[in-house]
Amino acid sequence: MTEWKANILIVDDEERIRRLLRMYLEKEGYTIAEAEDGETALQKALDQDFDLILLDLMLPGMDGIEVCTRLRQTKATPVIMLTAKGEEANRVQGFEAGTDDYVVKPFSPREVIYRVKAILRRASATAYLSKEDSHSNNIVFPHLLIEHDAHRVTAGGQEVALTPKEYELLHYLAVSPDKVFSREDLLKDVWNYEFFGDLRTVDTHVKRLREKLNKVSPDAATMITTVWGVGYKLEVPK
């Protein structure tokens, strides 16, 4: 997969928003599918392998949070949530459900394209690397192995399915073990949010990351340490 061929699912109950997003994304060379409600979106997302889903938060029937929660039970497809300004609490819920990023309505199409390209670039960076190359850029700790070329994480001997953003956060912490990063640092370097962004974005991703690691290796999960009043670090067992 190359970025310009990426297959994107747009989910919004407003036809004019779907049309606007389709116009801008197709101009970038992406292949577009659409859904106008949560049930249809979930079915399409489970039946096909999309490279990215643009998912409206407020949908009739099954809302975006439920769609994302159910999708995350089987797939790690990157999801960008589309939210209205007054839905801040719901955005936090969205991150807890496994959303990778969000865009606030009314949005600038240019910002949407920037977010889409950033996530696709990370998700597809290693699409053509062979498994034989995956030993060359490994980070190895007790209980935790990160194979960066393959974007693969193994904890307690079991592979852990992470979203691109969860993986990027873990890798960023692991590159500098025992170094404390503030939430602002992580928001700027992992999310590229220099002037806007919610610090709780970081907290909810750390929480999800710990939960996923804890399912297979509590020892690996406890390596992600909260430094109260400062931020987070990946602590190497002594």
C-alpha positions in Angstrom: 0.0 0.0 0.0 1.2 3.5 -0.8 -0.3 6.5 0.8 -2.1 7.8 -2.3 -3.9 4.6 -2.9 -5.2 4.3 0.7 -8.8 3.1 1.1 -10.8 5.4 3.4 -14.3 5.0 4.9 -16.2 8.3 5.6 -19.0 7.9 8.2 -21.4 10.8 8.7 -25.1 11.1 8.7 -24.9 14.5 6.8 -24.6 13.9 3.1 -23.1 17.4 2.5 -20.2 16.6 4.9 -19.6 13.2 3.3 -19.6 14.9 -0.1 -17.2 17.6 1.0 -14.7 15.1 2.6 -15.0 12.8 -0.5 -14.2 15.7 -2.8 -11.0 16.7 -0.9 -9.8 13.2 -0.2 -10.3 12.0 -3.8 -8.4 15.0 -4.9 -5.5 13.6 -2.9 -5.9 10.2 -4.8 -7.6 8.2 -2.0 -10.3 5.6 -2.7 -13.4 6.5 -0.8 -16.3 4.5 0.6 -19.2 6.0 2.6 -21.7 5.1 5.4 -24.4 7.3 6.9 -25.1 5.4 10.1 -23.2 3.4 12.7 -24.5 -0.1 11.9 -23.6 0.2 8.2 -20.2 1.7 9.1 -19.3 -1.2 11.5 -20.4 -3.8 9.0 -18.3 -2.3 6.2 -15.3 -1.8 8.5 -15.5 -5.5 9.6 -16.0 -6.8 6.1 -13.3 -4.8 4.4 -9.8 -3.7 5.4 -9.8 0.1 5.3 -6.6 2.0 5.8 -8.4 4.7 7.8 -11.9 5.6 9.0 -13.2 9.1 9.4 -16.0 8.6 12.0 -18.6 11.1 13.1 -19.3 11.0 16.8 -23.0 11.7 16.8 -24.7 9.1 14.5 -28.3 7.8 14.5 -28.7 4.5 16.3 -25.2 3.3 17.0 -23.0 6.3 17.7 -19.3 6.7 16.8 -18.0 5.6 20.2 -19.9 2.3 20.1 -18.7 1.8 16.5 -15.1 2.3 17.6 -15.4 0.1 20.7 -16.9 -2.8 18.7 -14.4 -2.4 15.9 -11.5 -2.4 18.4 -12.5 -5.9 19.5 -11.2 -7.3 16.3 -9.4 -4.6 14.3 -6.8 -1.9 14.8 -7.9 0.2 11.8 -6.9 3.9 12.4 -9.9 6.1 13.3 -10.2 9.9 13.2 -13.3 11.0 15.1 -15.3 14.0 13.8 -16.8 15.9 16.7 -18.7 19.1 17.3 -17.1 21.7 19.6 -19.5 21.1 22.5 -18.7 17.4 22.7 -15.5 17.6 24.6 -16.4 14.9 27.2 -17.5 12.6 24.3 -14.1 13.2 22.7 -12.4 11.8 25.8 -14.8 8.8 25.6 -13.8 8.4 22.0 -10.1 8.2 22.9 -10.9 5.6 25.6 -12.8 3.6 22.9 -9.6 3.6 20.7 -9.8 6.7 18.5 -6.4 7.7 17.1 -7.2 11.4 16.5 -10.0 13.9 16.3 -11.1 16.8 14.1 -13.5 19.4 15.5 -16.5 20.6 13.4 -16.7 23.0 11.7 -13.4 21.8 10.3 -10.9 23.1 7.8 -10.6 20.5 4.9 -6.8 21.3 5.0 -6.6 20.2 8.6 -8.5 16.9 7.8 -6.0 16.2 5.0 -3.1 16.9 7.3 -4.4 14.5 10.0 -5.2 11.8 7.4 -1.8 12.0 5.8 0.0 12.0 9.2 -1.8 8.8 10.3 -1.5 7.0 7.0 2.2 7.9 6.8 2.8 6.2 10.2 0.6 3.3 9.6 2.1 2.5 6.2 5.7 3.3 6.9 6.8 -0.3 7.0 4.3 -1.8 4.5 7.0 -3.1 2.2 9.5 -4.3 4.8 10.1 -8.0 5.0 10.0 -9.9 8.2 13.7 -10.8 7.7 14.5 -7.1 8.3 12.6 -6.9 11.5 15.5 -7.9 13.8 17.5 -4.8 12.8 15.7 -2.2 14.8 14.4 -3.9 17.9 14.0 -2.5 21.4 14.3 -5.3 24.0 13.3 -5.1 27.6 12.4 -7.8 30.2 8.8 -8.7 29.4 8.6 -6.4 26.4 9.9 -6.6 22.8 9.3 -3.8 20.2 10.2 -4.7 16.6 10.1 -1.3 15.0 10.6 -2.2 11.4 7.6 -4.6 11.7 5.7 -2.3 14.0 5.2 -5.4 16.2 4.9 -5.4 20.0 5.3 -8.6 22.0 4.7 -8.7 25.8 5.1 -11.7 27.9 5.7 -13.7 24.8 2.4 -12.7 23.2 1.8 -10.3 20.4 -0.2 -7.2 21.3 -2.5 -5.5 18.7 -2.0 -1.8 19.0 -3.4 1.1 17.0 -0.8 3.2 15.1 -1.1 5.9 17.7 -0.8 3.5 20.7 2.3 1.9 19.0 3.9 5.3 18.4 3.3 6.4 22.0 4.9 3.2 23.3 7.8 3.4 20.9 8.4 7.1 21.8 8.7 6.3 25.5 10.8 3.1 24.9 13.4 4.9 22.8 14.3 6.9 25.9 13.7 4.6 28.9 13.5 6.1 32.3 13.2 9.6 30.8 10.1 11.5 32.0 8.0 13.2 29.3 5.4 15.8 30.1 1.9 15.5 28.6 2.7 18.6 26.6 5.9 17.0 25.2 4.0 13.9 24.2 1.1 15.8 22.7 3.6 17.9 20.6 5.9 15.0 19.5 3.5 12.1 19.2 0.4 13.9 18.1 2.0 16.9 16.5 -0.3 19.2 18.4 1.7 22.4 18.9 -1.0 24.9 19.4 -4.1 22.9 20.2 -5.1 19.5 21.6 -6.4 18.1 24.9 -3.9 16.8 27.4 -6.4 14.1 28.3 -5.7 12.6 24.9 -2.4 11.5 26.3 -4.0 10.1 29.5 -6.6 8.0 27.7 -4.0 6.5 25.3 -1.7 5.6 28.2 -4.7 4.0 29.9 -5.6 1.9 26.8 -1.9 1.0 26.3 -1.6 -0.3 29.9 -4.8 -2.2 29.6 -3.7 -4.0 26.4 -0.3 -4.8 27.8 -1.8 -6.0 31.1 -4.0 -8.6 29.4 -0.9 -10.5 28.4 1.8 -9.2 30.8 1.1 -7.2 33.9 4.9 -6.8 34.3 5.1 -5.0 30.9 2.1 -2.9 31.8 3.7 -1.6 35.0 6.7 -0.4 33.0 4.6 2.6 31.9 4.9 4.7 34.9 3.0 7.9 35.9 5.2 10.6 37.4 2.6 12.6 39.3 2.4 16.3 38.4 4.8 15.8 35.5 3.9 13.1 33.0 4.9 9.6 32.0 8.0 7.4 31.5 8.8 3.8 30.5 10.7 2.4 33.5 13.1 -0.4 33.0 13.0 -3.1 35.8 16.2 -3.1 37.8 
